[in-house]
Amino acid sequence: MSGVIMRAEPAVARARVLRRLDALLQGVSRLLKGVCMLALVGAALVLSYSVFARHVLKLATDWQDEAAVFLLVGATFVCAAHVQHLRGHIGIEAVTTLLSPRVNRVRRWLVDIVSFAFCAFFAWKSWTLFWEAYVDGQTSSSTWGPPLSIPYGLMAFGMTLLTVQLLLQAAIGACEMGRPAGHDAPLTSDRTGGHA
């Protein structure tokens, strides 16, 4: 019995460290969530001004649509890690209710691993797009012509945060799966009530 306890202690210690890293990442994500909320409000104001300027003042608008798209792209990608932390993405509840907690934990871990692999590739490609746009001085084709490194950089930064979040969740999941039989309570709180 003491051998089981001895083997469980390193997993609990690793999970504790991982939870601290997760909490640190969440602090950053919450701060960025506030910035992204302001970006969404900014996009709404820009689009509202665009409609007013075009239809009431009869002014040509060439920058408003791109500015709103840049703000929306930034808000979407930069907040992705926070949404993943909450497991706020769309999930199929029918599958989770049919599985036992242990099998559901394994399923969630496998989904995190596959998602991590995809997001890591996406983040890498986003950084290459950002670098090419920055080095080549690429701009959009509009008359305003803002640098394309802005949306590519926001996309790359957001996908990198999401990749780190998925890596932490997969590592915590691996620690949970290493627990001895009869200890089905998760080492971390299940933020979704079992949905993933």
Disulfide bonds with the S-S distance in Angstrom:
none
